Amino acid sequence: MKVKIHTLFQYLLETTGADPQAIVGFSLSESPRLGDFLGELDPALPLDWNNRDFRGLPELRDHVLAQAGLTGVCTREDVLITAGAAEANYLAIMQLLEPGDEIVIETPGWPQAEVLAKAVGAKIARVTRREDDDWQLPVAALEDAVTPATKLIFLSNPNNPTGQVLSERDLKQIVRIADRVGAWLLVDEVYAGLEWEGPRAPSVAGLYQRGITTGSVSKALGLQGLRTGWLISQDADLIMDAVILRENASEIMNIMGETIAEIALRPVRFATAMKNARAAGAANLKRMNAWVDATPGLTWVPPRAGLIGIGKLPAGIDSDAFARRLLQEPYRTFVLPGSAYDQPGHIRLGVGGGAGVNLDDGLTRVAQALADWPD
């Protein structure tokens, strides 16, 4: 098995040392500081694994179920704590897919499933979200793509990177489609809880026996550096297989990540953090919408949830060349080109990051770079 680098990660690797002065397109909420948690950390905490459960701290798993609305539907035995949602996705995909199996994915979407499916030798069917349809998932096209040979359907809800949302009705329809052929349905929920329109959709792990929900504290809570996420499934064999696969990879969770995540997900603290994240995101989204409207030639479909969306550049501007030019003087601003999501002629726009990303300066510099771009 050879895992080939994806365009998104390749661009991040190549630009890590660019030292931008502003970021437009930051994908997570402003990150708390370690000091915010010191008062609730036990100085006598052993820096070994949690010494209680290979699946993660029991109280942390209870919090995971609560934030997903799955308390009383799933049990803590249905939850595995992982090194972020990325490891949760990895553990599920790598145990479910074999060479020749079929997987259905969405595009644009989170690219991890496609990278791993190619490495395994699985057959990939793509369902295309279209900008002129506001990036909605065409459920009818998904149904056409699912065959008796489909082993896994991989989606994100809210969609990463467009911010479009699947409703409860959509999800239940997709569950029926998956169930007809006995396919697994994995829904990555890293942006769940940051809905700007309507309620949070139910987690698929509570709707379907072969449903898999993944998530993390990275995006909405800004705790990406903890590398703490989760996999939720009512299938006991899948959870145990994931435990065994992880034992031969990262082996066990890091106790600091588990402990701080448990504090962050305590109900009162979590509610406050989400209220703050939603307020900051909504305020920045309002500014972003006004800026897009005022910037000649630039358009976007505002995200219905989450912290990122995709902006369409004026005709004739290559997104890769534009993004790299932005990193140079006098702009010194980072944006991710749309090629990272198979959307040339686009850039990722985002409303996360707090004051540290200098969003207003970044927007001014992007507008200037567009105005300076040669015809």
Rosetta blueprint (number, residue, H / E / L):
1 M L
2 K L
3 V L
4 K L
5 I L
6 H L
7 T H
8 L H
9 F H
10 Q H
11 Y H
12 L H
13 L H
14 E H
15 T H
16 T H
17 G H
18 A H
19 D L
20 P L
21 Q L
22 A E
23 I E
24 V L
25 G L
26 F L
27 S L
28 L L
29 S L
30 E L
31 S L
32 P L
33 R L
34 L H
35 G H
36 D H
37 F L
38 L H
39 G H
40 E H
41 L L
42 D L
43 P L
44 A L
45 L L
46 P L
47 L L
48 D L
49 W L
50 N L
51 N L
52 R L
53 D L
54 F L
55 R L
56 G L
57 L L
58 P H
59 E H
60 L H
61 R H
62 D H
63 H H
64 V H
65 L H
66 A H
67 Q H
68 A L
69 G L
70 L L
71 T E
72 G L
73 V L
74 C E
75 T L
76 R H
77 E H
78 D H
79 V E
80 L E
81 I E
82 T E
83 A L
84 G H
85 A H
86 A H
87 E H
88 A H
89 N H
90 Y H
91 L H
92 A H
93 I H
94 M H
95 Q H
96 L H
97 L L
98 E L
99 P L
100 G L
101 D L
102 E E
103 I E
104 V E
105 I E
106 E E
107 T E
108 P L
109 G L
110 W L
111 P L
112 Q H
113 A H
114 E H
115 V H
116 L H
117 A H
118 K H
119 A H
120 V H
121 G L
122 A L
123 K E
124 I E
125 A E
126 R E
127 V E
128 T E
129 R L
130 R L
131 E H
132 D H
133 D H
134 D L
135 W L
136 Q L
137 L L
138 P L
139 V H
140 A H
141 A H
142 L H
143 E H
144 D H
145 A H
146 V L
147 T L
148 P L
149 A L
150 T E
151 K E
152 L E
153 I E
154 F E
155 L E
156 S E
157 N L
158 P L
159 N L
160 N L
161 P L
162 T L
163 G L
164 Q L
165 V L
166 L L
167 S L
168 E H
169 R H
170 D H
171 L H
172 K H
173 Q H
174 I H
175 V H
176 R H
177 I H
178 A H
179 D H
180 R H
181 V H
182 G L
183 A L
184 W E
185 L E
186 L E
187 V E
188 D E
189 E L
190 V L
191 Y L
192 A L
193 G L
194 L L
195 E E
196 W L
197 E L
198 G L
199 P L
200 R L
201 A L
202 P L
203 S L
204 V H
205 A H
206 G H
207 L L
208 Y L
209 Q L
210 R L
211 G E
212 I E
213 T E
214 T E
215 G E
216 S E
217 V L
218 S L
219 K L
220 A L
221 L L
222 G L
223 L L
224 Q H
225 G H
226 L H
227 R L
228 T L
229 G E
230 W E
231 L E
232 I E
233 S L
234 Q L
235 D L
236 A H
237 D H
238 L H
239 I H
240 M H
241 D H
242 A H
243 V H
244 I H
245 L H
246 R H
247 E H
248 N L
249 A L
250 S L
251 E L
252 I L
253 M L
254 N L
255 I H
256 M H
257 G H
258 E H
259 T H
260 I H
261 A H
262 E H
263 I H
264 A H
265 L L
266 R L
267 P H
268 V H
269 R H
270 F H
271 A H
272 T H
273 A H
274 M H
275 K H
276 N H
277 A H
278 R H
279 A H
280 A H
281 G H
282 A H
283 A H
284 N H
285 L H
286 K H
287 R H
288 M H
289 N H
290 A H
291 W H
292 V H
293 D H
294 A H
295 T L
296 P L
297 G L
298 L L
299 T E
300 W E
301 V L
302 P L
303 P L
304 R L
305 A E
306 G L
307 L L
308 I E
309 G E
310 I E
311 G E
312 K E
313 L L
314 P L
315 A L
316 G L
317 I L
318 D L
319 S H
320 D H
321 A H
322 F H
323 A H
324 R H
325 R H
326 L H
327 L L
328 Q L
329 E L
330 P L
331 Y L
332 R L
333 T E
334 F E
335 V L
336 L E
337 P E
338 G H
339 S H
340 A H
341 Y H
342 D L
343 Q L
344 P L
345 G L
346 H E
347 I E
348 R E
349 L E
350 G E
351 V L
352 G L
353 G L
354 G H
355 A H
356 G H
357 V H
358 N L
359 L H
360 D H
361 D H
362 G H
363 L H
364 T H
365 R H
366 V H
367 A H
368 Q H
369 A H
370 L H
371 A H
372 D H
373 W L
374 P L
375 D L
